[in-house]
Every structure is written in structure tokens, then in C-alpha cells.
């Protein structure tokens, strides 16, 4: 088997536009086969976390929220951005508590993926939160409007297959939980 494709050399880095939750720019890269120049969009964004959270009695803690990109509500696991200098596990515990009011008895790392390596620089970390107990009703950030939804954990795979859960990174987190034997 060959060594694979060669690395593309950055010729120029474009001016970066800061859009609060992400930065975007267009860089120029050289094709290693013939040296031709190609523009490529690069989106720099913080790492993200997703949390498959389960209560002591086997309920999965989901959230329903409106997503601007598709102008529709989605059913997801709790999650969000990792703050600068924050450990992803700490971010997972924080996001779970902020969005749902639930605290995990145990937090287990499931894995990580690159959400879209063609354009984005970040990593999405998935965690399993076990033995979750509700401490309060949640403390939402400005601009968040979230409904907490409890469903039997055993229903998650069916909900993915039925398209009730369609957010790709949430489907990935559910898959990681299934691989870990948690579902």
C-alpha cells in the first residue's frame, strides 16, 4: 500500500473574519501534483462536546431546541463548546448541568471525531454520563431556548433509525455509546 496523498502546502493565509462562535478565512494551497493554486475555506471553531446522559432509572436525557440552519426543532443530547483552557470532560459536565439541570454520577469518555475536516479545525468529544440526578431546572445561556426530554435509553437507537434524532454529531455520540455497551 502506498504512502497516501501528499500534504498540500499553504501558499497564503487569508484574512480571518470573526463571527463570534467561529472564524472563517480563505487560504490558498498548492496541489502537490502540479503546483497549481487552489482556494480553500477554513473554519476555526472551539472544540465541542456531546453527552449521552442516562439517569439511574434508565432514562436518556435529551434536549429539544430550535436550530437556525434548518429552521426547525431538533432532538439532541446535551452539549456545546469547550471554553478556552477547559478540559473536554469539564465542558461535558458543565454543559449537561447548564442545559438540563442534571449532574452525572460518573462521566466516561466515549471518543472523538472531526466534525468536518474538509473545512473545520475542531474536534467533537463524546461522553457518557451515568447515574444522572436532577439538581435544578438548568441555567441557559442568553439565546438558548431548550426543552428537556426524557426517553427510555433503549429507545435511542430506534429514534436514530426513525430520523427522530438527525443531528449527525448526536447520531455519532449515540453510536459511541452503543459501541461502549451502554445502550
C-alpha positions in Angstrom: 0.0 0.0 0.0 1.3 3.5 -0.9 2.1 6.3 1.4 -1.1 8.1 0.5 -1.7 11.6 -0.8 1.0 14.2 -0.2 0.4 17.2 2.0 -0.8 20.4 0.4 1.4 23.4 1.1 -0.3 26.6 2.2 0.7 29.5 -0.1 -1.2 32.3 1.6 -3.5 32.6 4.6 -6.5 34.8 4.0 -7.9 37.5 6.2 -9.9 36.0 9.0 -13.4 37.1 9.8 -14.5 36.7 13.4 -18.2 35.6 13.6 -18.3 35.2 17.5 -18.6 31.3 17.6 -16.3 30.8 14.7 -13.7 32.4 12.5 -13.6 31.9 8.7 -11.0 32.6 6.1 -10.0 31.6 2.6 -6.4 30.3 2.2 -4.6 29.3 -1.0 -2.9 25.9 -1.2 -0.6 24.3 -3.8 -1.6 21.0 -5.3 1.4 18.8 -4.7 1.0 17.0 -8.1 1.4 20.0 -10.3 1.8 23.1 -8.1 -1.5 24.7 -9.2 -3.1 27.0 -6.7 -6.5 26.2 -5.1 -8.5 28.4 -2.7 -9.8 26.5 0.4 -12.2 27.8 3.1 -11.0 27.2 6.7 -13.4 27.5 9.6 -11.8 27.7 13.1 -14.1 27.0 15.9 -13.7 25.7 19.5 -13.9 22.0 20.2 -17.3 20.7 21.1 -18.7 18.1 23.5 -21.8 15.9 23.3 -23.1 14.0 26.3 -25.2 10.8 26.2 -26.7 11.2 29.7 -28.5 8.4 31.5 -30.5 8.6 34.7 -30.3 6.0 37.4 -33.6 4.5 36.2 -32.5 4.1 32.6 -33.8 7.3 31.0 -31.8 9.2 28.4 -31.7 12.9 28.9 -32.3 14.7 25.6 -32.9 18.3 24.7 -35.1 19.8 22.0 -34.1 23.2 20.6 -34.6 25.3 17.5 -31.7 25.2 15.0 -31.4 28.2 12.8 -29.6 26.3 9.9 -32.6 24.1 9.2 -35.2 26.4 10.8 -36.6 23.6 12.8 -36.5 21.9 16.2 -34.1 19.0 16.7 -33.9 16.4 19.4 -30.3 16.1 20.6 -28.1 15.1 23.5 -26.8 17.9 25.7 -23.6 19.5 24.5 -21.8 22.6 23.5 -18.5 24.4 23.1 -15.3 23.7 25.1 -14.2 27.0 26.6 -10.6 28.1 26.1 -8.3 26.2 28.5 -11.2 24.0 29.6 -10.8 20.2 29.7 -13.4 18.5 27.4 -14.7 16.4 30.4 -15.2 19.5 32.4 -17.1 21.1 29.5 -19.3 18.0 29.2 -20.2 18.1 32.9 -20.8 21.9 32.7 -23.0 21.7 29.5 -25.1 18.8 31.0 -25.7 20.8 34.2 -26.4 24.1 32.4 -28.7 22.8 29.7 -30.6 20.2 31.8 -30.0 20.7 35.5 -28.7 17.1 35.7 -25.4 16.2 37.2 -23.6 13.0 36.3 -22.6 10.4 39.0 -19.9 9.2 36.6 -18.5 10.7 33.3 -16.9 8.3 30.8 -15.1 9.4 27.6 -16.5 7.6 24.6 -14.4 9.0 21.8 -13.9 12.0 19.5 -14.4 12.8 15.8 -13.5 15.7 13.4 -16.9 17.2 12.5 -15.9 18.2 9.0 -12.1 18.0 8.4 -12.6 19.4 4.9 -13.4 22.8 6.4 -13.2 22.8 10.1 -10.3 22.7 12.6 -12.1 21.4 15.7 -12.8 18.1 17.4 -16.2 16.9 18.9 -15.7 14.9 22.1 -18.4 12.4 23.2 -19.0 11.4 26.8 -21.3 9.0 28.6 -22.8 10.5 31.8 -24.1 7.7 34.1 -26.3 8.0 37.3 -27.5 11.4 36.4 -29.6 13.2 39.0 -31.6 16.4 38.6 -30.3 19.3 40.8 -32.3 22.2 39.2 -34.1 23.2 36.0 -31.0 24.3 34.2 -29.2 27.6 33.7 -29.5 28.5 30.0 -27.1 30.9 28.2 -28.6 34.0 26.5 -30.1 33.0 23.2 -30.8 29.4 24.3 -34.3 28.0 24.5 -34.2 24.3 25.4 -36.8 21.8 26.4 -35.5 18.8 28.4 -37.0 15.5 27.2 -36.6 12.1 29.0 -36.9 8.9 26.9 -36.0 5.3 27.7 -32.4 4.8 26.8 -33.4 1.7 25.0 -35.3 3.9 22.5 -32.3 5.9 21.3 -31.3 3.5 18.5 -34.9 3.3 17.2 -35.1 7.1 17.3 -32.0 7.4 15.2 -33.2 4.9 12.7 -36.6 6.7 12.5 -35.0 10.0 11.9 -36.3 11.5 15.2 -32.7 12.2 16.1 -31.0 13.5 12.9 -28.1 15.7 14.1 -25.1 13.9 12.7 -22.8 14.5 15.7 -25.6 13.4 18.1 -26.0 10.2 16.0 -22.3 9.7 16.3 -22.4 10.1 20.1 -25.3 7.6 20.3 -23.2 5.2 18.2 -20.2 5.6 20.5 -22.5 4.8 23.5 -23.8 1.7 21.7 -20.1 0.6 21.0 -19.4 1.0 24.7 -22.3 -1.3 25.5 -24.2 1.5 27.3 -27.4 1.1 25.1 
